[in-house]
């Protein structure tokens, strides 16, 4: 770990000012501290935002506003979240461990960095860690890597679960900019594809601070978070699916699906939601949805299995969501 | 006085059962438990020594070549940096178990990615780690590094003496039933919770090292040899060891580095391996490729048996994963071929990881046996029962006590085993449900051991040996043996371990720690009993010791009165003599598992797991049960998740941490049902005890593999059995 300056923000303005000057905000630190110990990141200055008034889960019109500092544990346990947005609660509980969820925050989780093996090893090239040095995962061991939206520069995935559920729920990220203005970015557009700038995980600009996540009015329906992994806990998703599906008269009235473990961002394809809306559920429909999902899928060797796995997981989720559990 | 017992014949006296205290075998709590759970038990890195500075190893980022230059100036001006040390006495690898001499030094010649090449010392750990990451090193990399045992250019040599009897190839063609299959296992890492750590102090003449090692008597020699010191000048202290699993059998790379730095700087130096370094520069279990050939007659009796393995290690290492160790004697078959080939490649040292040999050999053998049972169409339990040989199939010697049949029968009954083996018959929602079983087997090893027992004038006793407790329960079982023999409550027996100033015990390894060091304690206690008997005018066998009183004939006297101010001190010295070659001695058991296989995703979850074990006398039913449970958890990992991945381009470990090297977590482990059979094995040790530290893993993964087949009809011959491998064979959901 390199020496760094640490200061505690005494207000949002102060935090934004320090962030504008290049300080990295730290809340739970469950990811950043690891990255600093391994010198994957070496910020010269940290601004501790834990004492800012960014906690609380509050009504927001017909929706809900989740403060940036709400811990994952608190969010997953919140009565309203469990009742009206169960997919979010389930996704959070599918991630990490009790200890980590107690520390991890809503905003921090959105900013969680990839778990690409090569990103974590500073003795190997990685375009995300050191732009221009090359991608070791292409041609290397890439079992956990992306099959959608990849580039020649990077095939890393966004590893989180919470954001996948937020993408299915079409939540908005509330950001306070370096200039002190507020802007809202849909979660579906918050993370980005690597392109030729994989060092940028998301659309945050220097000095931007996430202050909350806003959930739209409850969508109802059946809400499922399905996470596929070889061990039952404390493992990142090989493939995950967040599904919000409302049935009416045997037909799918509305559906919203998002996918984790497949891309550099939670994957949402509006064509899938459109295909499902108004359709009679069937295996053929699930296959069509999978065709859309996997249209541009590309395996890199060790992760080829994610293509059939995503298809089968999608079939399982749609059967469960539309009433035919097995 | 030292009393020597060389075991040349079975010890039928069974002295322990003649004792009166009643503590042997009892499921007693560990005496060291409270210190460990309250954090007052100090581990190697936890000593606060004034003036101690911190060292961090710098490891190679190439897999083969030379260190051309190290630019000290790149870090010497950094805050707190004291020294950059690259010294010919530093070790480049871990010592193999029992080596007793320095491992390969030559840190300037790189043989594997992650090899230590220098040590950076600074005032604080953070400063040292920062400097270690900044140290500029120029390498001359060789282009010819082979890092994959399957590389056609990898040099391969036979290891040990193959067993070749009869004509296996011929009977494979003639047999009523034959299975010829190849299984693979990947590299494993034991990653003990306590990383490898040493604090070295040099007083200008003698070296003292607080360290975390399993076999002190060899480790002293290894350290002394590396440093060019005589063994009298080296003292090692490992009273508590936070897990070893073989990775601390020999000195590891941080020890000599800390010592060299302490000698050079004349200050105490602490070196703790980073978790990534525990993976990258200590020890791996070799990957294996195993061909199993099983030929059976029409009644399911084996007439041919082949087990041929290929494993790997670095050049100059004389260890090869002994994959076929249990295959030599577990099953019959007059026509036999057993061999191990060793590929020389440039990956981190391959060495002992819990139950070397059987851990991965048994799980493949037992899966192949399942395939044979399915081919014949008989219950796999019955197949095992039909194939328990009367004499060792190659050496023609008898077996010592062997409870394999009892384990199979009792385990099957307790588990509710069904002999109906048609696969893919039972569904629970999305999950295919199935059961599988496997035999457990692990060779019984003994090692020379000494222990000093002192019966003090106050009627309490002390046991002292350089033997270690690596979490296995040594403190408990040695106090129970002494308590039983001397008639003392175990709270009146203090056990001191892990100090090279104490008599040399067996060390913890190969499951031999308890039976060997325990036998040394037993021998010392027998000698003390004889002294007490002399004072009471009876023979040793006429003497009853219980609760601090001695009874001889119609006299009952307090021990303190018998001692009347004196104390007795005896060193027990135990050696396995001719007994080793007279019997085939091993521990046995049976595993029964129920798994669910997800019909959509190929995920596997273990739903029930039962193990019945016979390993001679259990010395402490609680710690023995814990050992078996731990082994079974390892079995789940070996079956489903554990895979130490090396990048095939340059041999670096891709997943050197516990986030991506997947051990089973709590949710992966169902309630483990462990049954210990009551057994005495007079040929095993004077305690009638064998070892149990490794038995629980030996074959466990095979039961899970077989259950996956029974559940889903998918036979995966490549461990770990991850969803991608299952998925490839599953039908459309």
Interface residues (C-beta under 8 A of the other chain):
Chain A: X1 X2 X3 X37 X38 X39 X115 X117 X118 X120 X121 X122 X123 X124 X136 X139 X140 X141 X143 X144 X228 X229 X230 X231 X232 X233 X234 X235 X238 X239 X305 X308 X309 X312 X313 X315 X316 X325 X326
Chain B: X61 X79 X126 X129 X130 X133 X276 X427 X429 X430 X599 X600 X601 X602 X603 X604 X605 X640 X641 X645 X647 X648 X649 X652 X654 X655 X656 X657 X659 X660 X662 X664 X665 X666 X667 X668 X720 X722 X723 X724 X727 X728 X733
